[in-house]
């Protein structure tokens, strides 16, 4: 009996230690791996959300930029981190929904290797054209491109732009020339000068150019019109509802994070996204905040993986 009592006592102590560890979370700074360089939209959103999140957690939130391989270096680093809630991963669409469609041997599994925490929202992505293209609507662009096969160049600065443009070309049956770039910023530079004439891009860099008459926006990929360019219709309004991919950001942790830590982070992130000052800052970045529960994000990820893979397959994109 004495041995049994000692066993129960030892087990109780272990449970008490584990409970205390979770109850004290976080007991040290939390880092968010951003898989892109500083200054881009993912990095900016991370910093806008990170500061008020640190206030709620009572610990510093450190933004750690780990760029490379179109974001997959940062994704791999996050997937290999300890699942204790102290290393998180701010991912964009292509790093979760697109990795299987674009890579034969991806460095991580977008479902099995991560714990969903919360959706953060959607980035306002538009289809833009250079003013040298005589098209003011989506249908006019399609008509012009069909009449001039192989004469329009389109730029891409990330995997999402590659797939969504390929999907657009497949749906509209267009022959455009691809000019790839290592990022959206250098692509935008050539876009404004007219070296490329068509481009799907987020609104942060392009809206000022639209207002100055240097670019023209034809449609947005958002579900509803953006307040930044309220006169620009959605793709569905312009008659192309099949152009349905969205640019979204979400927060994940490594696989097998404790449920109570995950839930705590999700609640705090959602509370941050409801703050007026945070929403105003995100609006300036053409970002529409929308949180979720971990379960809702998990379901959304599966839906987006199917959509992204289907779009890549229909457009004839093969994993490399």
C-alpha positions as CSV (number, residue, x, y, z in Angstrom):
1,X,0.0,0.0,0.0
2,X,2.8,2.3,0.8
3,X,4.4,1.8,-2.6
4,X,1.0,2.4,-4.3
5,X,0.6,5.6,-2.3
6,X,4.1,6.8,-3.3
7,X,3.3,6.1,-7.0
8,X,0.1,8.1,-6.8
9,X,1.9,10.9,-5.0
10,X,4.6,11.0,-7.7
11,X,2.0,11.1,-10.5
12,X,0.2,13.9,-8.7
13,X,3.4,15.9,-8.5
14,X,4.1,15.5,-12.2
15,X,0.6,16.6,-13.1
16,X,0.9,19.6,-10.8
17,X,4.2,20.6,-12.4
18,X,2.7,20.3,-15.9
19,X,-0.4,22.2,-14.9
20,X,1.7,24.9,-13.3
21,X,3.8,25.2,-16.5
22,X,0.7,25.7,-18.6
23,X,-0.9,28.0,-16.1
24,X,2.1,30.3,-16.1
25,X,2.2,30.5,-20.0
26,X,3.8,32.6,-21.2
27,X,6.8,32.8,-18.8
28,X,9.2,34.2,-21.4
29,X,9.1,36.2,-24.7
30,X,7.2,34.7,-27.6
31,X,8.7,34.9,-31.1
32,X,6.7,35.0,-34.4
33,X,8.6,33.7,-37.4
34,X,7.9,35.8,-40.5
35,X,9.1,34.0,-43.6
36,X,9.7,37.1,-45.6
37,X,12.1,40.1,-45.3
38,X,11.2,43.2,-43.2
39,X,9.0,45.8,-44.7
40,X,6.7,43.6,-46.7
41,X,3.0,43.1,-46.0
42,X,3.4,39.9,-43.9
43,X,6.1,41.5,-41.8
44,X,4.0,44.7,-41.4
45,X,0.9,42.8,-40.3
46,X,3.0,40.8,-37.8
47,X,4.3,43.9,-36.2
48,X,0.9,45.6,-36.1
49,X,-0.6,42.6,-34.3
50,X,2.5,41.7,-32.3
51,X,2.7,44.8,-30.1
52,X,-0.8,44.7,-28.7
53,X,-0.5,40.9,-28.4
54,X,2.5,41.3,-26.2
55,X,0.4,43.6,-23.9
56,X,-2.2,40.8,-23.5
57,X,0.4,38.1,-23.0
58,X,2.4,40.1,-20.5
59,X,5.6,39.2,-22.4
60,X,7.5,40.6,-25.4
61,X,6.5,39.3,-28.8
62,X,9.6,39.2,-31.0
63,X,9.3,39.3,-34.8
64,X,12.0,37.1,-36.4
65,X,12.4,37.4,-40.1
66,X,13.5,34.1,-41.8
67,X,13.2,34.8,-45.6
68,X,14.2,32.5,-48.4
69,X,12.8,29.8,-50.8
70,X,9.6,31.9,-51.2
71,X,9.0,31.7,-47.5
72,X,9.6,27.9,-47.0
73,X,12.8,28.4,-45.0
74,X,10.8,30.2,-42.3
75,X,8.0,27.6,-42.5
76,X,10.5,24.7,-42.0
77,X,12.1,26.5,-39.1
78,X,8.7,26.9,-37.4
79,X,7.7,23.3,-38.0
80,X,10.8,22.1,-36.4
81,X,10.5,24.3,-33.3
82,X,9.4,23.0,-29.9
83,X,5.6,22.9,-29.6
84,X,5.5,24.9,-26.4
85,X,3.8,28.1,-27.6
86,X,7.0,30.2,-27.6
87,X,7.6,29.9,-31.4
88,X,4.7,30.8,-33.7
89,X,4.5,31.1,-37.5
90,X,2.7,33.9,-39.5
91,X,2.0,32.2,-42.8
92,X,0.6,33.6,-46.1
93,X,-1.7,31.7,-48.5
94,X,1.0,30.0,-50.6
95,X,3.0,28.7,-47.7
96,X,0.1,26.6,-46.4
97,X,-2.4,26.2,-49.2
98,X,0.0,26.2,-52.1
99,X,3.0,24.2,-50.9
100,X,1.7,20.8,-52.0
101,X,0.6,22.2,-55.4
102,X,4.0,23.8,-56.1
103,X,6.6,21.5,-54.6
104,X,7.2,17.8,-55.3
105,X,9.0,17.4,-52.0
106,X,8.0,20.3,-49.7
107,X,10.1,20.8,-46.5
108,X,7.0,20.5,-44.3
109,X,3.5,19.2,-44.3
110,X,1.1,22.2,-44.2
111,X,-1.5,20.2,-42.1
112,X,0.4,17.6,-40.1
113,X,3.4,19.9,-39.1
114,X,1.4,22.9,-37.7
115,X,-1.2,23.7,-35.1
116,X,-3.8,26.2,-36.3
117,X,-4.3,29.2,-34.0
118,X,-6.2,31.9,-35.7
119,X,-6.9,33.4,-39.1
120,X,-5.7,37.0,-39.2
121,X,-7.6,38.2,-42.3
122,X,-7.3,38.8,-46.0
123,X,-4.9,41.1,-48.0
124,X,-6.6,43.2,-50.7
125,X,-5.3,41.7,-54.0
126,X,-6.3,43.4,-57.3
127,X,-5.7,42.8,-61.0
128,X,-3.9,45.9,-62.3
129,X,-3.0,46.9,-65.8
130,X,-0.5,49.5,-67.1
131,X,-2.2,52.6,-68.8
132,X,-0.6,51.6,-72.1
133,X,-3.2,48.7,-72.2
134,X,-6.5,50.1,-73.6
135,X,-8.7,48.3,-71.2
136,X,-10.8,49.8,-68.4
137,X,-12.7,46.7,-67.5
138,X,-11.9,43.0,-67.1
139,X,-13.9,42.1,-70.2
140,X,-12.0,44.8,-72.2
141,X,-8.7,43.3,-71.0
142,X,-9.7,39.8,-72.1
143,X,-10.9,41.0,-75.5
144,X,-7.6,43.0,-76.0
145,X,-5.4,40.1,-74.9
146,X,-7.2,37.6,-77.1
147,X,-6.8,40.0,-80.1
148,X,-3.0,40.4,-79.3
149,X,-1.8,36.9,-78.2
150,X,1.7,36.8,-76.7
151,X,2.1,40.6,-76.7
152,X,1.3,41.4,-73.1
153,X,3.7,40.6,-70.3
154,X,2.6,39.8,-66.8
155,X,4.7,40.1,-63.7
156,X,4.7,37.9,-60.6
157,X,6.6,38.3,-57.3
158,X,5.4,35.3,-55.3
159,X,3.8,31.9,-55.7
160,X,0.3,33.2,-55.1
161,X,0.6,35.6,-58.0
162,X,1.9,32.8,-60.2
163,X,-1.0,30.5,-59.5
164,X,-3.8,33.1,-59.6
165,X,-2.5,34.6,-62.9
166,X,-2.2,31.1,-64.4
167,X,-5.8,30.4,-63.2
168,X,-7.0,33.7,-64.8
169,X,-5.3,32.9,-68.1
170,X,-6.7,29.4,-68.1
171,X,-10.3,30.6,-67.4
172,X,-10.1,33.4,-70.0
173,X,-8.0,31.4,-72.5
174,X,-5.3,34.0,-72.8
175,X,-1.7,33.9,-74.1
176,X,0.4,36.2,-71.9
177,X,4.1,36.2,-71.4
178,X,5.4,35.5,-67.9
179,X,8.1,37.7,-66.4
180,X,9.0,36.3,-62.9
181,X,10.6,38.4,-60.1
182,X,12.1,37.6,-56.7
183,X,9.5,39.8,-55.0
184,X,6.6,42.1,-55.6
185,X,8.5,45.3,-55.0
186,X,10.9,44.8,-58.0
187,X,8.0,43.6,-60.1
188,X,6.1,46.8,-59.2
189,X,9.0,48.9,-60.3
190,X,9.0,47.4,-63.8
191,X,5.2,47.5,-63.9
192,X,5.0,51.2,-63.4
193,X,7.6,51.7,-66.2
194,X,5.6,49.5,-68.5
195,X,8.0,46.6,-68.9
196,X,5.1,44.4,-67.7
197,X,1.6,45.4,-68.5
198,X,-0.6,43.0,-66.3
199,X,-0.2,42.1,-62.7
200,X,-2.0,40.7,-59.7
201,X,-0.7,42.5,-56.7
202,X,-1.6,43.5,-53.2
203,X,-2.9,47.0,-52.8
204,X,-0.2,48.4,-50.5
205,X,2.3,49.2,-53.2
206,X,-0.2,49.7,-56.1
207,X,-3.0,51.9,-54.8
208,X,-0.9,55.0,-54.6
209,X,0.1,54.4,-58.3
210,X,-3.5,54.0,-59.2
211,X,-4.4,57.3,-57.6
212,X,-1.6,59.0,-59.5
213,X,-2.8,57.5,-62.8
214,X,0.2,55.3,-63.3
215,X,-1.7,52.0,-63.0
216,X,-5.4,51.0,-63.4
217,X,-7.2,48.5,-61.2
218,X,-9.8,46.3,-62.9
219,X,-11.0,43.9,-60.2
220,X,-10.4,42.8,-56.6
221,X,-10.1,39.2,-55.3
222,X,-11.8,40.2,-52.1
223,X,-15.3,38.9,-51.3
224,X,-16.6,42.5,-51.3
225,X,-15.3,45.7,-52.7
226,X,-12.4,47.3,-50.9
227,X,-12.8,50.7,-49.2
228,X,-9.4,51.7,-50.7
229,X,-10.8,51.5,-54.3
230,X,-14.6,51.3,-53.9
231,X,-15.3,51.8,-57.6
232,X,-13.4,48.6,-58.5
233,X,-15.7,45.6,-58.7
234,X,-15.0,42.1,-57.3
235,X,-14.0,39.4,-59.8
236,X,-17.5,37.9,-59.3
237,X,-19.2,41.2,-60.1
238,X,-17.1,41.4,-63.3
239,X,-18.3,38.0,-64.4
240,X,-15.4,35.8,-63.3
241,X,-16.6,34.1,-60.1
242,X,-14.3,31.1,-60.8
243,X,-11.3,33.4,-60.0
244,X,-11.7,32.6,-56.4
245,X,-8.3,32.4,-54.8
246,X,-7.7,34.8,-51.9
247,X,-4.6,36.2,-50.2
248,X,-4.8,35.5,-46.5
249,X,-2.5,35.4,-43.5
250,X,-2.9,33.2,-40.4
251,X,-1.1,32.3,-37.2
252,X,0.2,28.8,-36.6
253,X,2.4,27.0,-34.1
254,X,4.3,23.7,-34.5
255,X,2.3,20.5,-34.4
256,X,1.1,19.1,-31.0
257,X,1.0,22.4,-29.1
258,X,-1.0,22.1,-25.8
259,X,-4.6,22.8,-26.4
260,X,-4.9,25.3,-23.5
261,X,-1.9,27.3,-24.9
262,X,-3.4,27.3,-28.4
263,X,-6.8,28.4,-27.1
264,X,-5.2,31.2,-25.0
265,X,-3.3,32.5,-28.0
266,X,-6.4,32.3,-30.3
267,X,-8.5,34.3,-27.8
268,X,-5.8,36.9,-27.4
269,X,-5.2,37.3,-31.2
270,X,-8.9,37.6,-31.8
271,X,-9.2,40.3,-29.1
272,X,-6.3,42.2,-30.7
273,X,-8.0,42.1,-34.1
274,X,-11.1,43.7,-32.6
275,X,-9.2,46.7,-31.4
276,X,-10.1,49.9,-33.3
277,X,-6.5,51.1,-33.4
278,X,-5.3,47.8,-34.8
279,X,-8.0,47.7,-37.4
280,X,-7.2,51.2,-38.5
281,X,-3.5,50.4,-38.9
282,X,-4.3,47.2,-40.8
283,X,-6.7,49.1,-43.1
284,X,-3.9,51.3,-44.2
285,X,-2.0,48.2,-45.3
286,X,-5.0,47.1,-47.4
287,X,-5.6,44.3,-44.9
288,X,-9.1,43.2,-43.8
289,X,-8.8,41.6,-40.3
290,X,-10.9,38.5,-39.5
291,X,-10.1,36.1,-36.7
292,X,-11.2,32.6,-36.1
293,X,-11.0,29.7,-33.7
294,X,-8.3,27.0,-34.2
295,X,-11.0,24.6,-35.5
296,X,-12.3,27.2,-38.0
297,X,-8.8,27.8,-39.3
298,X,-8.1,24.1,-39.6
299,X,-11.3,23.7,-41.8
300,X,-10.4,26.8,-43.8
301,X,-6.9,25.5,-44.5
302,X,-8.2,22.2,-45.9
303,X,-10.7,24.1,-48.1
304,X,-7.9,26.4,-49.3
305,X,-5.5,23.6,-50.0
306,X,-8.2,22.0,-52.3
307,X,-8.8,25.3,-54.0
308,X,-5.2,26.1,-54.6
309,X,-4.3,22.6,-55.8
310,X,-7.3,22.6,-58.1
311,X,-6.4,26.0,-59.6
312,X,-2.8,25.0,-60.1
313,X,-3.9,21.7,-61.7
314,X,-6.4,23.4,-64.0
315,X,-3.8,25.9,-65.1
316,X,-1.3,23.2,-66.0
317,X,1.2,24.1,-63.2
318,X,3.2,21.0,-62.2
319,X,5.1,20.7,-58.8
320,X,8.8,21.4,-59.1
